[in-house]
Amino acid sequence: MPYKEKEIEKLFYSIGEVAAIFNVNTSLIRFWEKEFDLLKPDKNKRGDRMFSKRDIETIKLIYHLVKERGFTLQGAKEKLKQNKKDTVDKVEIINALGKVKSFLVELKEHL
């Protein structure tokens, strides 16, 4: 059986990489960092922000609430404070449904 190389995942991402993932400006990521207590990236010796997978998941929640659902910043803060798990569950369901949709569209094209 041939060896399958597992995709290497980075431990930390720069602010530029994170901004590219979400297609937003780095200034928005810095702004959200100041506004949301949940978002606390590490900093290296030079002071550069180093975002972990957990930080990216937090940004995904903030992005979902503010950009996709139209919450105000205050509304998003309250939603995450009141029931973060509910928001996480909904985002995971939306992502899973998006993958199913993509698969079905691809399948339809091959028929």
C-alpha positions as CSV (number, residue, x, y, z in Angstrom):
1,M,0.0,0.0,0.0
2,P,1.6,3.3,-1.0
3,Y,2.3,6.0,1.6
4,K,-0.2,8.9,1.5
5,E,1.4,12.1,2.6
6,K,-0.8,14.0,4.9
7,E,-1.4,17.7,4.2
8,I,0.8,19.8,6.5
9,E,-1.1,22.4,8.5
10,K,0.6,25.5,9.8
11,L,0.5,26.2,13.5
12,F,0.4,30.0,13.0
13,Y,-0.8,32.3,10.2
14,S,0.3,36.0,9.6
15,I,-2.4,38.7,9.6
16,G,-1.9,39.0,5.8
17,E,-2.7,35.3,5.4
18,V,-5.7,35.5,7.6
19,A,-7.0,38.6,5.8
20,A,-6.6,36.7,2.5
21,I,-8.5,33.7,3.8
22,F,-11.5,36.0,4.5
23,N,-10.9,38.4,1.6
24,V,-10.8,41.4,3.9
25,N,-8.2,44.1,4.7
26,T,-5.7,43.5,7.5
27,S,-7.0,46.7,9.2
28,L,-10.4,44.9,9.7
29,I,-8.7,42.0,11.4
30,R,-6.8,44.4,13.7
31,F,-10.1,46.3,14.4
32,W,-11.9,43.0,15.3
33,E,-9.0,42.1,17.5
34,K,-9.5,45.3,19.5
35,E,-13.3,44.9,19.6
36,F,-13.7,41.2,20.5
37,D,-12.2,39.8,23.7
38,L,-12.3,36.3,22.3
39,L,-9.7,37.2,19.6
40,K,-6.2,37.2,21.2
41,P,-3.5,36.2,18.7
42,D,0.0,35.6,19.9
43,K,2.8,38.0,18.9
44,N,6.3,37.1,17.9
45,K,9.4,38.9,19.1
46,R,9.0,41.6,16.4
47,G,5.4,42.2,17.5
48,D,3.8,40.5,14.5
49,R,0.5,38.9,15.1
50,M,0.5,35.1,14.8
51,F,-3.0,33.6,14.4
52,S,-3.6,30.0,15.5
53,K,-6.3,27.7,14.2
54,R,-8.5,28.7,17.2
55,D,-8.1,32.4,16.3
56,I,-9.1,31.7,12.7
57,E,-12.2,29.8,14.0
58,T,-13.1,32.8,16.1
59,I,-12.7,35.1,13.1
60,K,-14.9,32.8,11.1
61,L,-17.6,33.2,13.7
62,I,-17.2,37.0,13.8
63,Y,-17.2,37.1,10.0
64,H,-20.4,35.0,9.8
65,L,-22.2,37.2,12.3
66,V,-21.1,40.6,11.0
67,K,-20.6,40.1,7.2
68,E,-23.0,37.3,6.4
69,R,-25.8,37.8,9.0
70,G,-25.6,41.6,9.2
71,F,-25.1,41.9,13.0
72,T,-23.8,45.1,14.4
73,L,-20.5,44.7,16.3
74,Q,-22.4,45.1,19.6
75,G,-24.9,42.5,18.5
76,A,-22.2,40.1,17.5
77,K,-20.4,40.5,20.8
78,E,-23.6,39.8,22.7
79,K,-24.5,36.8,20.6
80,L,-21.0,35.3,21.2
81,K,-21.2,36.1,24.9
82,Q,-24.7,34.6,25.3
83,N,-24.5,31.5,23.2
84,K,-21.2,30.9,21.4
85,K,-21.9,27.2,20.9
86,D,-25.1,27.8,19.1
87,T,-23.3,30.1,16.7
88,V,-20.5,27.6,16.2
89,D,-23.1,24.9,15.4
90,K,-24.9,27.0,12.9
91,V,-21.7,28.0,11.1
92,E,-20.6,24.3,10.9
93,I,-24.0,23.3,9.5
94,I,-23.8,26.1,6.9
95,N,-20.3,25.0,5.9
96,A,-21.4,21.3,5.7
97,L,-24.4,22.3,3.5
98,G,-22.1,24.3,1.2
99,K,-19.9,21.3,0.7
100,V,-22.9,19.0,0.0
101,K,-24.2,21.6,-2.5
102,S,-20.8,21.8,-4.3
103,F,-20.6,18.0,-4.4
104,L,-24.1,17.7,-5.9
105,V,-23.5,20.4,-8.5
106,E,-20.3,18.6,-9.5
107,L,-22.1,15.3,-9.6
108,K,-24.8,16.8,-11.8
109,E,-22.2,18.1,-14.2
110,H,-20.8,14.6,-14.7
111,L,-24.2,13.0,-15.5
